[in-house]
Amino acid sequence: MPIELLISSKPKRRIAIAPKSFFYYSGAMNYSEIITMEPGKRGGKPCIRGLRITVYDVLEYLASGMSQADVLRAFPYLTEPDILVCLAYAADRERKAKIINA
């Protein structure tokens, strides 16, 4: 059950935080077993386990409002760890992104 945290900035916001025992992502993950990139498949974009579904596809489905359960029902060959690795991969890419001033 997520824990609610009250942030005391204006305006006040509530953020749901999952307890560490639920899922803890440290930022250091080896993607080589799950995220694959092949030049002849989907234009070399990062795919899940060599399948023809990209990390971007999964993130787009989640961003459109599909739940993890919806994605797993629509794509039965995916697993929950596949989805979590997609999220972690995107978080790592965002963390490593550099801002270049024009």
Buried (B, 14 or more C-beta within 10 A) or exposed (E): EEEEEEEEEEEEEEEEEEEEEEEEEEEEBEBEEBBBBEEEBBEEEBBBBEBEBBBBBBBEBBEEEBEBEEBBEEBEEBBEEBBBBBBBBBEBEEEEEEEEEE
